[in-house]
Amino acid sequence: TDAFFLLDEQARLLDVNIQACAILGYARDELLGQTPALFDPDFTPALLTDLNRTLGAGEAISLESRHRRKDG
């Protein structure tokens, strides 16, 4: 029942599950290769830098975000 997003180090979407597509209203092919900025109004380059720094240090992260559906 949870949405799943797999991102690379540049935050490009490598994979999403069916639930992520259903929640956001996008087809899987529309999401792949995009960044969360497409649907997350709070996603910024500074956030990506912070996430990469934390993960690079071997620390765990927990995220909460709000998402904007394709239809607004």
C-alpha positions in Angstrom: 0.0 0.0 0.0 3.0 2.3 0.2 4.5 4.3 -2.6 8.1 3.3 -3.5 10.6 5.6 -5.2 14.1 4.5 -6.1 16.4 7.4 -7.0 20.0 7.7 -8.2 22.5 10.1 -6.7 21.2 12.9 -8.9 17.7 12.2 -7.6 16.5 10.9 -10.9 13.7 8.3 -10.6 15.0 4.8 -11.5 11.9 2.9 -10.4 8.5 3.5 -8.9 5.8 1.0 -7.9 2.2 0.9 -9.0 1.1 2.6 -5.8 3.3 5.6 -6.5 1.8 5.9 -9.9 -1.7 5.7 -8.6 -1.1 8.2 -5.8 0.5 10.8 -8.1 -1.7 10.1 -11.2 1.3 9.5 -13.5 2.1 6.6 -15.7 5.3 4.8 -14.7 7.0 5.9 -18.0 6.2 9.6 -17.2 8.0 9.4 -13.8 11.1 7.4 -14.8 14.0 9.8 -15.4 12.3 12.7 -13.6 13.3 14.1 -10.2 11.0 14.5 -7.2 10.7 18.2 -8.1 8.0 17.1 -10.6 5.7 16.2 -7.7 7.3 17.5 -4.5 7.1 21.3 -4.1 9.6 21.2 -1.3 12.3 19.3 -3.2 15.3 21.6 -3.8 18.9 21.2 -4.9 19.9 22.1 -1.3 17.8 19.2 0.1 19.5 16.8 -2.4 22.9 18.0 -1.2 21.9 17.4 2.4 20.5 14.0 1.7 23.6 12.9 -0.3 25.9 14.2 2.6 23.9 12.3 5.2 23.8 9.1 3.1 27.5 9.4 2.2 28.3 9.5 5.9 26.5 6.2 6.3 23.6 7.7 8.3 20.0 6.6 7.9 17.4 9.1 6.8 13.7 9.3 7.3 11.7 11.6 5.0 8.2 13.1 5.0 7.0 14.9 2.0 3.9 16.3 0.4 3.2 15.4 -3.2 1.3 17.2 -5.9 -0.8 15.0 -8.2 -0.4 15.3 -12.0 -3.9 16.9 -12.1 -2.9 19.5 -9.5 
